[in-house]
């Protein structure tokens, strides 16, 4: 974190604090200890002063041993400090330019230990660190740390002041259909809705023995106007910003009133938008079309992580912004583990474990802390810029930024898509009686075209394949019958697109 042989190159920042300590242990050291522990960790330097140019320089401490003894005495006093998270190796005397200083390395506190506070009161004695120094945490910030410290995840809370009427059962039924597709024959398949929700963790028993919604159930399947009763700052926001002259070119918000506003429906509305420009190679496996790539998997993981790890009691809501070359996922709440540990994988400490279970049952999300490393791995393999994770504390917020390469989304390239079908020797195939091969190649060409373009018309396919308009309609109808594409509109306005899986 800091090379003491070049101390003058450093400045005080959100992870370095210098104190002269000539007159003894400064009282402000405990605010800094609390701040570092509750933020990202940091180094406290005793016997170091800041010059006018902000550079740091050692000054010889008269008795560093006494300072260290005094430090240990006070930090182990629970009336002064809520918890000592240091070991002996974290507090050492060092020699810089021939002068003795004391170096105190404060790690980031583990989630169950927060908040680290002083003077016996978490509301008045909890601090955090920003670029300007230590600041006193608000009541809201302290409460967020206390929620995260609980052994039960916050989405397991039973909401005994609500009833089963908070649920949008259309959302529940869509979920159940997806679960049937993912897990055919599951033992919960024949349950009534309320029993199914109970097994899922969306409903639990209250103190009176009756069933009530859980926080996870409310978030996953509730109506937006019911969700905000429990989470006043709840807001889901997806924006497409493709034009610099406008704030956004398209938008989905949970408060619009024309859809449920819950996180389950938001996931699929947003995923279909962020994935539509990602090129999908045509593959058939066991007679079914496979329209997935590692990039699609990584995008699903990024979106699921954003939803699952949000602190919905926090401020500003969940915001996803898609631009031509980047997608950002931002949610309230901070990392419950160190960011570098999250990147390396194998460690998982989710905020909302029941939401994870719900998404896992429809094959969305990872359990073992492999999601973020997989995103980095996929982006590296694509040759794209590495993902960027930022963590803010005023208010608490996590943002993941992904650079992407957008595919063209217009129909101007129709004439350039004929090469596959025209490379086939039709006459040779016909002579060998392989007309079915021609039809399959034509279908593959249409599917490849629709992976590069959102929609098409029958005349586009006729030109693409070099066939008559009536024959292009026949091919499109066969693809509809194969459940690969869908038609929208009628007559001349009819368009075709790939069916959303």
Order of alpha helices (4+ residues) and beta strands (2+ residues): beta-alpha-beta-beta-beta-alpha-beta-beta-alpha-beta-beta-alpha-alpha-alpha-beta-beta-alpha-alpha-beta-beta-alpha-beta-beta-alpha-beta-beta-alpha-alpha-alpha-beta-beta-alpha-alpha-alpha-alpha-alpha-beta-beta
